[in-house]
Amino acid sequence: MNDLKKTLKDNLFLLRICFKAAPLYVVLFIIEIIRNETVVFLEFTFGLNFVLECAEFGKPFKTAAIFLISLFAFVALGLLFNAFTYQKIQFKSEPKMKQAIKEMLYNKAKEIDLECYDDPEFYNDYVLAVSEAENQVNRLFGMLYNLFSGLTIIVLSGAFFIGNDPVSFIFIAVTFAASLWAGKALNRLNVRIRSEKNPCERKLGYVNRVFYFNDYAKEVRLNTKVSDELLKDFDEINDKVLDIDRKNAGKRFCLQFLKDYICNNFLIDVIYMIYLVYSAAVLHTISYSNVVVMRGTANRMKNHMRQFSDVYPKMKEISLYMDKIQNFLNIEPKIISTANKSLPDKPTEIELRNVSFGYNEKDGYILKNVSMKIDPYSKIAIVGYNGAGKTTLIKLIMRLYDPNEGEILLDGVNIKEYDVQEYRQKIGTIFQDFKIFAATVKENVLLDFADKGTDEAVESAIQKSGFDQRLETLSNGLSTNLTTEFEEDGVNLSGGEGQKLATARVFYKDANLIILDEPSSALDPIAEYHLNQSMLTAAENKSVVFISHRLSTTRIADRIYMLENGQIIEEGSHIELLEKGGKYAEMWRVQAGQYIGGNL
């Protein structure tokens, strides 16, 4: 009973979403099903039976003619309703309903914590929820069609059979019950098979992307060993998928055979037909015209019962997917505001006190007891080798994660006490793995501010980032579409060009704190120099945090923190750290020192 209630609840949840998006369509959809099946019954059961009885028992032709003309008028009105009302609304309504559920998922995706994406189980469910969202709308209306179509035919045909031959009704009802059981078992098996295949299908999807995405094209062609290994993995994963199908093939065949051939064909087509002929020819309990009509009605009822037997399994399948969708929609972000303190209008001190953090218990802490200060208007550099925890540190400062231990203060107040969205809006960030969106140049700079950006402000930000020279070569200027994802005339930027454009976002944004994660990693030394100078000029009244491997950038910093194994091992100015002769000085000698002859 609990399982039934949950199934109904999940289906009603989806139905409410669809009804809210397109209420008229949902109502007309149900009315159209009932109307159509009623017309079919009147034509092929009640109507045919009436005409055949007129012929068999010699009733006047006028009686049959009046009946047929009335029936034709009723059918014609129904067709007009279908053509001018139902179909017209259908084409407008289906996209609205699919849009509604997708928007719910996308809006939730914006809210949930970044740590959710670090959980493979969550990510599997999220991918499945998004990929199946539109399909569930289609499945829902397919289920509604089967439900109301089946109910209409069962009620009308059932009344016909009870009035003419109650035994026929009992016979078909028993057949239906057996078909319902087999259909439920078959659907449960199919859902389990799909769940087993899902991890494999995600891996197959990854291999597929590698072979057709432009991002991987060069690597695949230059490293044939990689493509060979991927093809090997592709074959192995396909073998696993085949093993799953092979393992369940026997049970699936038996249930399918029982449902389609025994319940829905043999019992109705053979056994029931023998009964009708015996009743008419031997017992004379029904007329020959009734045999013809009852055989046809039983066949249609059989087909609709087959559809109706799929209603609960389809509802169950929808429920299984909607359960994942609802679980996703019900995720409550952990990173929330406990108060609504007003954010300072100007840069203020940011302090990390004994901050420790790890993504999960298994891997332990990545950052350990980190304490540091970012003074107002200061330029801070965080350096260290790969895996030292630099990017994790700035994610904590941005409050994409909360520390496991310790606290982060802004102007002496824990950042948890500020509105999280307002807090993040005051931070301008360029990550090392920045993304260029399939949109115009202007839209790629504006992002959150797309509705209030002016061309002049965007061009000013682009000039500061050094992208202005490339912009001059683009025929459509700020309106140029980037990437060829959707536009054939779209422009693909080089790594350095993309980095300059991404940097323009920071120059445009009115942020108190600017965080630059490897801002010059894709730039040549001259472009790096110009970017650093532009950054200093543009960020004169802002606090800046650099994350960098290239220590030539760190010379402009007021204070440098060096991370190793998640801990700050050195701090000071560029000169102070060189004089200490520690790890920073060693990195400097290896990198920047060789270009300037060891001079400071």
C-alpha positions in Angstrom: 0.0 0.0 0.0 2.8 2.4 0.8 4.4 1.6 -2.5 1.2 2.4 -4.3 0.8 5.7 -2.4 4.3 6.7 -3.2 3.8 5.8 -6.9 0.6 7.9 -7.1 2.3 10.8 -5.3 5.3 10.9 -7.6 3.0 10.8 -10.7 0.7 13.5 -9.3 3.8 15.6 -8.6 4.7 15.5 -12.3 1.1 16.0 -13.4 0.9 19.2 -11.2 4.0 20.6 -12.9 2.4 19.9 -16.4 -1.0 21.2 -15.3 0.6 24.4 -14.0 2.5 25.0 -17.2 -0.4 24.0 -19.6 -3.7 23.5 -17.7 -6.0 23.7 -20.7 -4.0 21.2 -22.7 -4.1 18.6 -19.8 -7.9 18.9 -19.5 -8.4 18.8 -23.3 -6.1 15.8 -23.6 -8.2 13.7 -21.2 -11.5 14.9 -22.8 -10.1 14.0 -26.3 -9.2 10.5 -25.2 -12.6 9.8 -23.7 -14.4 11.4 -26.8 -12.3 9.4 -29.2 -12.8 6.0 -27.5 -16.5 6.7 -27.1 -16.8 7.4 -30.8 -15.0 4.2 -31.7 -17.3 2.2 -29.4 -20.4 3.7 -30.9 -19.1 3.0 -34.4 -17.7 -0.5 -34.1 -19.6 -2.0 -31.2 -23.0 -0.4 -30.6 -23.4 0.9 -34.2 -22.2 -2.3 -36.0 -24.3 -4.4 -33.7 -27.4 -2.3 -34.4 -27.0 -2.4 -38.2 -26.3 -6.1 -38.2 -29.3 -6.8 -36.1 -31.4 -4.7 -38.5 -30.2 -6.9 -41.3 -30.5 -10.2 -39.4 -34.0 -9.6 -38.0 -35.4 -7.6 -41.0 -35.8 -4.2 -39.4 -36.7 -1.2 -41.8 -33.8 0.4 -43.7 -35.0 3.8 -42.6 -34.2 2.9 -39.0 -30.6 2.0 -39.9 -30.2 5.0 -42.1 -31.3 7.5 -39.4 -29.0 5.9 -36.9 -26.0 6.0 -39.3 -26.6 9.7 -40.3 -26.8 10.6 -36.6 -23.6 8.7 -35.8 -21.8 10.4 -38.7 -22.8 13.8 -37.5 -21.5 13.0 -34.0 -18.2 11.7 -35.4 -17.8 14.8 -37.6 -18.2 17.1 -34.7 -15.6 15.2 -32.8 -13.1 15.5 -35.6 -13.6 19.2 -35.8 -13.0 19.5 -32.0 -9.8 17.5 -32.5 -8.5 19.5 -35.4 -9.2 23.0 -34.3 -8.9 22.8 -30.5 -6.9 19.9 -29.3 -4.1 19.8 -31.9 -3.7 23.6 -32.0 -3.1 23.7 -28.3 -0.9 20.6 -28.3 1.9 22.1 -30.3 2.1 25.1 -28.0 1.8 23.2 -24.7 4.2 20.3 -24.9 7.3 22.6 -25.1 6.0 24.6 -22.1 5.6 21.5 -19.9 9.1 20.2 -20.7 10.5 23.7 -20.2 8.9 23.9 -16.8 10.5 20.8 -15.4 13.9 21.6 -17.0 13.9 25.1 -15.4 13.1 23.5 -12.0 16.2 21.3 -12.4 18.5 24.1 -13.7 17.4 26.5 -11.0 18.1 23.9 -8.3 21.5 23.1 -10.0 22.4 26.8 -9.4 21.5 26.5 -5.7 23.1 23.3 -4.6 26.6 23.2 -3.1 29.6 22.5 -5.2 30.5 19.5 -3.1 27.5 17.6 -4.5 29.4 17.4 -7.8 32.2 15.7 -6.0 29.9 12.8 -5.1 29.8 10.2 -8.0 26.5 8.7 -6.8 24.9 12.2 -6.8 26.4 13.0 -10.2 25.0 9.7 -11.6 21.5 10.5 -10.3 21.7 14.2 -11.4 22.7 13.2 -15.0 19.9 10.6 -15.1 17.4 13.1 -13.7 18.2 15.8 -16.3 18.5 13.4 -19.2 15.2 11.7 -18.4 13.2 14.8 -17.4 11.6 15.4 -20.8 11.0 11.7 -21.3 9.0 11.6 -18.1 6.6 14.2 -19.5 6.2 12.0 -22.6 5.8 8.9 -20.4 3.2 10.7 -18.3 0.9 11.5 -21.2 1.4 8.0 -22.6 0.3 6.6 -19.3 -2.7 9.0 -19.1 -3.7 7.9 -22.6 -3.5 4.2 -21.6 -5.4 5.0 -18.4 -8.3 6.9 -19.8 -8.5 5.1 -23.0 -8.6 1.7 -21.2 -11.1 2.9 -18.6 -13.4 4.2 -21.3 -13.4 1.1 -23.3 -13.6 -1.2 -20.3 -16.6 0.7 -18.9 -18.4 0.8 -22.3 -17.5 -2.6 -23.5 -18.0 -4.1 -20.0 -21.6 -2.7 -20.0 -22.1 -4.2 -23.5 -20.9 -7.6 -22.5 -22.8 -7.7 -19.2 -26.0 -6.8 -21.1 -25.4 -9.4 -23.8 -23.2 -12.2 -22.2 -21.9 -11.9 -18.7 -19.6 -14.9 -19.2 -17.6 -13.0 -21.8 -17.0 -10.2 -19.3 -15.7 -12.6 -16.7 -13.5 -14.3 -19.2 -11.9 -11.1 -20.4 -11.5 -9.8 -16.8 -9.5 -12.9 -15.8 -7.3 -12.5 -18.9 -6.7 -8.9 -18.0 -5.6 -9.7 -14.5 -3.0 -12.2 -15.7 -1.7 -9.7 -18.3 -1.5 -7.0 -15.6 0.6 -9.2 -13.3 3.0 -10.2 -16.2 3.3 -6.5 -17.3 4.2 -5.4 -13.8 6.9 -8.0 -13.4 8.3 -7.2 -16.9 8.5 -3.5 -16.2 10.1 -4.0 -12.8 12.8 -6.2 -14.5 13.4 -3.5 -17.3 13.9 -0.8 -14.7 16.4 -2.9 -12.8 18.3 -3.6 -16.0 18.4 0.1 -16.8 19.8 0.9 -13.4 22.5 -1.7 -13.8 23.4 -0.3 -17.2 23.5 3.4 -16.2 27.1 3.5 -15.0 28.2 1.7 -18.1 26.2 4.0 -20.4 27.8 7.1 -18.7 31.3 5.6 -19.5 30.2 4.9 -23.1 29.0 8.5 -23.3 32.4 9.7 -22.2 34.2 7.7 -24.8 31.7 9.0 -27.4 32.5 12.6 -26.4 36.2 12.1 -26.6 35.9 10.9 -30.2 33.6 13.7 -31.5 34.4 16.7 -29.3 36.8 19.3 -30.8 38.6 19.6 -27.4 40.0 16.1 -27.7 40.6 16.0 -31.5 44.3 16.9 -31.5 45.2 14.7 -28.5 43.4 11.7 -30.0 45.3 12.0 -33.3 48.7 12.7 -31.8 48.4 9.9 -29.2 47.2 6.8 -30.9 47.8 4.8 -27.8 45.1 6.8 -26.0 42.5 6.2 -28.7 43.5 2.5 -28.7 43.0 2.3 -24.9 39.7 4.1 -25.2 38.5 1.7 -27.9 39.6 -1.2 -25.7 37.6 0.3 -22.8 34.6 0.8 -25.2 34.7 -2.9 -26.1 35.0 -3.9 -22.4 32.1 -1.7 -21.3 29.9 -2.9 -24.2 30.7 -6.5 -23.1 29.4 -5.6 -19.6 26.2 -4.2 -21.1 25.8 -7.4 -23.2 26.4 -9.5 -20.1 23.6 -7.6 -18.3 21.2 -8.2 -21.2 22.3 -11.8 -21.5 21.9 -12.5 -17.8 18.3 -11.2 -17.9 17.3 -12.4 -21.4 15.6 -15.7 -20.3 13.4 -14.1 -17.6 12.5 -11.2 -19.9 11.5 -13.5 -22.7 9.3 -15.6 -20.5 7.5 -12.6 -19.1 7.1 -11.0 -22.5 5.8 -14.3 -24.0 3.3 -14.8 -21.1 2.0 -11.2 -21.4 1.8 -10.8 -25.2 1.1 -14.3 -26.5 -0.6 -16.3 -23.7 -2.7 -13.6 -22.0 -3.4 -11.3 -24.9 -3.5 -13.6 -27.9 -4.1 -17.3 -27.2 -6.8 -16.9 -24.6 -8.8 -14.3 -26.6 -8.1 -15.3 -30.2 -8.5 -19.1 -29.7 -10.3 -20.0 -26.5 -12.8 -17.2 -26.5 -13.6 -17.6 -30.2 -14.4 -21.3 -29.6 -16.8 -20.3 -26.8 -18.6 -17.8 -29.0 -19.1 -20.2 -31.9 -20.3 -22.9 -29.4 -22.8 -20.4 -27.8 -24.3 -19.4 -31.1 -24.3 -22.7 -33.1 -25.0 -25.2 -30.3 -26.5 -23.3 -27.3 -28.2 -20.6 -29.4 -27.8 -18.2 -26.5 -26.4 -15.4 -28.7 -27.2 -14.3 -32.2 -24.8 -14.6 -35.1 -24.6 -10.8 -35.4 -23.6 -10.8 -31.7 -20.8 -13.2 -32.4 -19.3 -10.9 -35.0 -19.7 -7.8 -32.8 -18.5 -9.5 -29.6 -15.5 -10.9 -31.3 -14.5 -7.5 -32.6 -15.3 -5.8 -29.3 -13.3 -8.4 -27.4 -10.4 -7.9 -29.6 -10.5 -4.1 -29.1 -11.0 -4.6 -25.4 -8.1 -7.0 -25.4 -5.8 -4.4 -27.0 -7.0 -1.7 -24.6 -6.6 -4.0 -21.6 -3.1 -4.6 -22.8 -2.5 -0.9 -22.7 -4.3 -0.6 -19.4 -2.2 -3.3 -17.9 0.8 -1.1 -18.7 -0.6 1.8 -16.7 0.7 0.8 -13.3 4.1 -0.4 -14.6 4.4 2.9 -16.5 3.4 4.8 -13.3 6.0 2.8 -11.4 8.7 3.6 -14.0 7.8 7.3 -13.9 7.9 7.1 -10.1 11.4 5.7 -10.1 12.7 8.5 -12.2 10.6 11.2 -10.5 12.0 9.9 -7.2 15.5 10.8 -8.3 14.3 14.1 -9.7 12.5 15.0 -6.5 15.5 13.9 -4.4 17.5 16.3 -6.5 15.0 19.1 -6.1 14.8 18.5 -2.4 18.5 18.9 -1.8 19.0 21.7 0.7 22.2 23.6 0.3 24.5 23.5 3.3 26.1 26.8 2.4 23.4 29.2 3.5 23.3 32.5 5.3 22.6 32.4 9.1 22.0 36.2 9.1 21.7 39.1 6.7 24.4 41.5 7.7 25.1 44.3 5.2 28.2 43.8 3.2 30.9 46.6 3.3 30.9 48.8 0.2 34.6 48.9 0.1 37.4 46.3 0.4 37.9 45.3 4.0 40.1 42.8 5.8 39.6 39.1 5.1 41.1 36.7 7.7 41.4 32.9 7.8 41.8 31.5 11.3 43.0 28.0 11.7 41.1 26.8 8.6 41.2 23.1 7.8 39.3 21.4 5.0 38.9 18.1 3.1 36.5 17.1 0.4 35.7 13.8 2.1 36.8 11.7 5.1 38.5 9.1 2.9 41.1 11.5 1.5 41.6 13.5 4.7 42.3 17.2 4.9 43.7 19.1 1.9 44.2 22.3 3.9 45.5 22.1 7.5 45.3 24.8 10.1 45.8 27.7 7.6 45.8 31.2 9.0 46.3 34.3 6.8 45.1 37.9 6.3 44.2 39.8 3.2 44.4 43.5 4.1 42.2 46.0 2.3 43.5 47.1 -1.1 46.5 44.7 -0.8 47.9 42.5 -3.5 48.3 38.9 -2.2 50.0 36.0 -4.0 49.5 32.4 -3.1 52.1 30.1 -4.6 53.1 26.4 -4.4 53.5 23.3 -6.4 50.6 21.4 -7.9 48.3 19.8 -5.3 49.4 22.2 -2.5 45.8 23.3 -2.0 45.9 26.8 -3.6 42.7 26.5 -5.6 40.9 24.8 -2.7 41.9 27.8 -0.6 40.3 30.3 -2.9 37.1 28.2 -3.1 36.8 28.5 0.6 37.4 32.3 0.4 34.6 32.5 -2.2 32.4 30.3 0.0 31.9 27.6 -2.5 32.8 25.3 0.4 32.7 25.9 4.2 35.8 24.9 6.3 35.6 21.7 8.3 37.5 23.5 11.1 38.3 27.2 11.7 36.5 30.2 10.3 36.8 32.9 7.6 36.1 36.5 8.6 35.2 39.5 6.5 35.6 42.8 8.4 35.7 40.8 11.6 32.5 39.0 10.9 32.2 35.3 9.9 31.3 35.2 6.2 28.5 32.7 7.1 26.6 35.7 8.5 26.4 37.5 5.1 24.0 36.6 2.3 25.9 34.1 0.3 24.9 35.4 -3.1 25.7 39.0 -2.2 29.0 37.9 -0.8 30.0 36.1 -4.0 28.9 39.0 -6.1 31.5 41.1 -4.4 34.2 38.8 -5.6 35.5 38.7 -9.2 37.2 35.5 -10.2 39.0 34.0 -13.1 39.7 30.3 -12.7 42.5 28.4 -14.4 39.9 26.2 -16.1 37.7 29.2 -17.2 34.9 28.6 -19.7 34.0 30.4 -22.9 30.2 30.1 -23.5 28.5 29.6 -26.8 27.3 33.2 -26.8 28.4 36.6 -28.1 31.6 38.4 -27.0 29.6 40.9 -25.1 27.5 38.2 -23.3 30.7 36.3 -22.4 32.0 39.4 -20.6 28.8 40.5 -18.9 27.5 37.1 -17.6 25.3 38.0 -14.6 25.0 41.6 -15.8 23.8 40.8 -19.3 20.6 42.9 -18.8 22.4 46.1 -17.8 25.7 46.2 -19.6 26.7 48.9 -22.1 29.0 48.5 -25.1 31.3 51.2 -23.8 31.7 49.5 -20.4 32.4 46.2 -22.1 34.9 47.6 -24.5 36.7 49.3 -21.6 37.0 46.0 -19.8 38.2 44.3 -23.0 40.8 47.0 -23.5 42.2 46.5 -20.0 42.4 42.7 -20.5 44.3 43.1 -23.8 41.6 41.4 -25.9 40.9 44.7 -27.8 43.3 43.9 -30.7 41.6 40.5 -31.3 38.2 42.2 -31.1 39.2 44.6 -33.9 39.6 41.6 -36.2 36.1 40.3 -35.5 33.7 41.4 -38.2 30.7 41.6 -35.9 32.6 43.1 -33.0 30.9 42.6 -29.6 28.1 40.7 -31.4 30.4 38.0 -32.7 29.2 34.5 -31.8 31.9 32.5 -30.0 32.5 28.7 -30.6 30.9 26.8 -33.5 28.6 24.8 -31.1 25.5 26.4 -32.6 26.6 29.0 -35.2 28.5 27.9 -38.3 30.2 31.4 -38.5 31.1 31.2 -34.8 34.7 32.0 -33.8 36.9 29.7 -31.7 39.4 31.5 -29.6 42.9 30.3 -28.8 43.8 29.6 -25.2 45.5 33.0 -24.6 42.7 34.9 -26.4 40.1 33.1 -24.3 42.0 33.9 -21.1 42.1 37.6 -22.0 38.4 37.6 -22.7 37.7 35.8 -19.4 39.8 38.3 -17.6 37.7 41.1 -19.0 34.9 39.8 -16.9 36.8 40.7 -13.8 37.6 44.2 -15.0 33.9 44.7 -15.8 32.6 43.4 -12.5 32.3 45.9 -9.6 34.0 43.6 -7.1 35.8 44.4 -3.8 38.0 41.4 -4.1 39.6 40.0 -7.3 40.9 36.4 -7.3 43.0 35.3 -10.2 43.8 31.6 -10.5 46.7 31.3 -12.8 45.6 34.4 -14.8 48.5 34.3 -17.2 49.0 30.6 -17.7 48.1 30.7 -21.4 49.8 34.0 -22.2 53.2 34.7 -23.6 55.7 36.8 -21.4 54.9 40.1 -23.1 51.1 39.6 -22.8 51.6 38.5 -19.2 53.5 41.7 -18.5 50.8 43.9 -20.0 48.1 42.0 -18.2 49.9 42.4 -14.8 50.2 46.2 -15.4 46.6 46.5 -16.5 45.5 44.5 -13.5 47.4 46.7 -11.1 45.9 49.8 -12.7 42.3 48.5 -12.8 42.5 47.0 -9.3 44.0 50.0 -7.6 41.0 50.4 -5.3 40.5 46.6 -4.8 42.0 43.7 -3.0 43.7 41.2 -5.3 44.7 37.6 -4.7 46.9 35.9 -7.3 47.2 32.1 -7.5 50.3 31.4 -9.7 53.0 29.0 -10.6 54.9 31.7 -12.5 56.7 33.6 -9.9 57.5 36.5 -12.2 53.9 37.5 -11.5 54.3 37.4 -7.7 56.9 40.3 -7.6 54.0 42.8 -7.8 52.4 41.3 -4.7 52.5 43.1 -1.3 52.6 39.7 0.5 53.2 36.2 -0.6 52.0 33.0 1.0 53.6 29.7 0.0 51.6 26.5 0.4 53.0 23.0 0.7 50.9 19.9 1.5 48.0 22.1 2.6 50.0 24.3 5.0 51.5 27.7 4.8 55.3 27.2 5.0 56.5 30.7 4.2 55.1 34.2 4.0 56.5 37.6 3.4 57.2 40.0 0.5 59.1 38.9 -2.6 62.4 40.4 -1.3 61.9 39.0 2.2 61.3 35.5 0.9 64.3 35.6 -1.3 66.5 36.7 1.6 65.2 33.7 3.7 66.5 31.4 1.0 63.7 28.8 1.5 61.4 27.0 -0.9 60.1 30.2 -2.5 63.7 31.4 -3.2 64.4 27.9 -4.7 61.4 28.2 -7.0 62.4 31.7 -8.0 65.9 30.7 -9.0 64.5 27.8 -11.1 61.9 29.9 -12.8 62.2 33.7 -13.1 65.8 33.9 -12.0 67.2 32.4 -15.1 65.6 35.1 -17.3 67.0 38.1 -15.4 70.4 36.7 -14.4 69.5 36.1 -10.8 68.7 39.8 -10.2 65.9 40.8 -7.9 
